Amino acid sequence: MLPCRSRIDSAITYYESTFVLQAKALVLNNSLLEEQARNPTLVNKRSFSKLQNKVCLITGGSRGIGAAIAQRFAQEGLKCILVSRSMVELQKSCAGLPGLDHKARFGDVGERKFWVELGKEFKDVDILVNSAGIGQQTLLVRTSEEEIDQIIRTNLIGTVYGCQIIGKNMLKNKTGSIINISSILGLRGSSGCAIYSASKAVSKTSGFTKALAQEFGPSGIRVNGIAPGYIDTDMIAGFSEAMRSSSALKRPGTVSEVAEAAFMVATNTYINGSTITIDGGLSFY
Ligand SMILES: NC(=O)c1ccc[n+]([C@@H]2O[C@H](COP(=O)([O-])OP(=O)(O)OC[C@H]3O[C@@H](n4cnc5c(N)ncnc54)[C@H](OP(=O)(O)O)[C@@H]3O)[C@@H](O)[C@H]2O)c1
């Protein structure tokens, strides 16, 4: 047994060290609060992201909306697998992502074989974003058979294959989130975009996203859509300014605005079977 004096000394030492630790925590907390006041974005990034180290596969990741979603997710610590057909653009987009361990895979989302290979190579995808897509600017009667086939194959079949093959892995893992980038035109249509509108009805109108949400939901997998209006990317570069700015906000949306919506859908664990419209009010008209 320690002599009485030593016991008092060790008790004092214990309380002193506890006090020092508490004081250090207070100083750290205060400095974090001060830093937050100076630069809120920096501290937000430091706070632990729900998505840290998760794996996302993003089709159409070489540019436009897909590339912006990859940027946003990579900022949160996600490991991205980017998919598109153009090697150079895709590598550039991949190299520009913050963080490590991102990958690029070249291929056509309309090819089932390509998806089967992706499914075998990447068995632990937590988030699948189907953003690959091509537009249309021709009246139906002037649209060639090849064009019809390419639009349907890329926008619709590509999304279906992605959901089926990556979704199967998610079912085994009993976790996952799928985000299908649809379009407001899938709901309201537009002259010169008949096939595109049909191909984009994967969300609201055809109930594809809602059907999958019902099939996958009991296994803990959420399936949602995002339906953008006119967003400033290569896809609408040839559109007139009047059309690009035809929303109530009188401007096209930005890719980062869509990426924020994707981040919200990816992190909110009770959003399921929904399609988030992000169109500046275009769907009022
Ligand atoms: N921009 C808009 O106003 C708008 C509005 C509503 C919905 N959306 C939808 O948002 C998504 C992204 O469009 P965006 O505006 O970002 O267009 P974008 O800038 O033209 O990008 C399209 C992306 O899809 C890829 N892609 C096209 N066909 C592919 C295929 N067969 N296989 C693999 N990748 C393919 C392209 O890469 P490669 O060419 O290298 O393959 C590119 O990365 C599309 O699904 C589009 O329908 C866009």
PDBQT file of the ligand as one rigid body, heavy atoms in Angstrom, charges set to zero:
ROOT
HETATM    1  N1  LIG A 301     -27.262  18.770 -70.090  1.00  0.00    +0.000 N 
HETATM    2  C1  LIG A 301     -28.568  18.766 -69.985  1.00  0.00    +0.000 C 
HETATM    3  O1  LIG A 301     -29.238  19.780 -70.241  1.00  0.00    +0.000 OA
HETATM    4  C2  LIG A 301     -29.279  17.541 -69.494  1.00  0.00    +0.000 A 
HETATM    5  C3  LIG A 301     -30.632  17.676 -69.139  1.00  0.00    +0.000 A 
HETATM    6  C4  LIG A 301     -31.309  16.566 -68.681  1.00  0.00    +0.000 A 
HETATM    7  C5  LIG A 301     -30.675  15.357 -68.569  1.00  0.00    +0.000 A 
HETATM    8  N2  LIG A 301     -29.361  15.255 -68.925  1.00  0.00    +0.000 N 
HETATM    9  C6  LIG A 301     -28.753  13.926 -68.817  1.00  0.00    +0.000 C 
HETATM   10  O2  LIG A 301     -27.595  14.002 -68.013  1.00  0.00    +0.000 OA
HETATM   11  C7  LIG A 301     -26.671  12.996 -68.414  1.00  0.00    +0.000 C 
HETATM   12  C8  LIG A 301     -25.315  13.630 -68.635  1.00  0.00    +0.000 C 
HETATM   13  O3  LIG A 301     -25.417  14.534 -69.716  1.00  0.00    +0.000 OA
HETATM   14  P1  LIG A 301     -24.425  15.748 -69.910  1.00  0.00    +0.000 P 
HETATM   15  O4  LIG A 301     -25.222  16.958 -70.061  1.00  0.00    +0.000 OA
HETATM   16  O5  LIG A 301     -23.372  15.698 -68.870  1.00  0.00    +0.000 OA
HETATM   17  O6  LIG A 301     -23.869  15.374 -71.340  1.00  0.00    +0.000 OA
HETATM   18  P2  LIG A 301     -22.390  15.368 -71.924  1.00  0.00    +0.000 P 
HETATM   19  O7  LIG A 301     -21.621  16.494 -71.385  1.00  0.00    +0.000 OA
HETATM   20  O8  LIG A 301     -22.562  15.243 -73.385  1.00  0.00    +0.000 OA
HETATM   21  O9  LIG A 301     -21.785  14.008 -71.319  1.00  0.00    +0.000 OA
HETATM   22  C9  LIG A 301     -22.290  12.772 -71.708  1.00  0.00    +0.000 C 
HETATM   23  C10 LIG A 301     -21.418  11.700 -71.093  1.00  0.00    +0.000 C 
HETATM   24  O10 LIG A 301     -21.929  10.409 -71.444  1.00  0.00    +0.000 OA
HETATM   25  C11 LIG A 301     -20.863   9.637 -72.006  1.00  0.00    +0.000 C 
HETATM   26  N3  LIG A 301     -21.430   8.685 -72.968  1.00  0.00    +0.000 N 
HETATM   27  C12 LIG A 301     -22.236   8.933 -74.027  1.00  0.00    +0.000 A 
HETATM   28  N4  LIG A 301     -22.553   7.803 -74.654  1.00  0.00    +0.000 NA
HETATM   29  C13 LIG A 301     -21.940   6.800 -73.976  1.00  0.00    +0.000 A 
HETATM   30  C14 LIG A 301     -21.887   5.393 -74.132  1.00  0.00    +0.000 A 
HETATM   31  N5  LIG A 301     -22.559   4.768 -75.105  1.00  0.00    +0.000 N 
HETATM   32  N6  LIG A 301     -21.156   4.670 -73.255  1.00  0.00    +0.000 NA
HETATM   33  C15 LIG A 301     -20.480   5.277 -72.260  1.00  0.00    +0.000 A 
HETATM   34  N7  LIG A 301     -20.503   6.596 -72.048  1.00  0.00    +0.000 NA
HETATM   35  C16 LIG A 301     -21.217   7.352 -72.908  1.00  0.00    +0.000 A 
HETATM   36  C17 LIG A 301     -19.957  10.681 -72.651  1.00  0.00    +0.000 C 
HETATM   37  O11 LIG A 301     -18.648  10.226 -72.820  1.00  0.00    +0.000 OA
HETATM   38  P3  LIG A 301     -18.094   9.626 -74.217  1.00  0.00    +0.000 P 
HETATM   39  O12 LIG A 301     -18.655  10.456 -75.313  1.00  0.00    +0.000 OA
HETATM   40  O13 LIG A 301     -16.655   9.702 -74.048  1.00  0.00    +0.000 OA
HETATM   41  O14 LIG A 301     -18.553   8.221 -74.249  1.00  0.00    +0.000 OA
HETATM   42  C18 LIG A 301     -19.995  11.753 -71.578  1.00  0.00    +0.000 C 
HETATM   43  O15 LIG A 301     -19.130  11.418 -70.522  1.00  0.00    +0.000 OA
HETATM   44  C19 LIG A 301     -27.243  12.373 -69.674  1.00  0.00    +0.000 C 
HETATM   45  O16 LIG A 301     -27.834  11.154 -69.348  1.00  0.00    +0.000 OA
HETATM   46  C20 LIG A 301     -28.277  13.377 -70.139  1.00  0.00    +0.000 C 
HETATM   47  O17 LIG A 301     -29.302  12.779 -70.868  1.00  0.00    +0.000 OA
HETATM   48  C21 LIG A 301     -28.657  16.310 -69.385  1.00  0.00    +0.000 A 
ENDROOT
TORSDOF 0
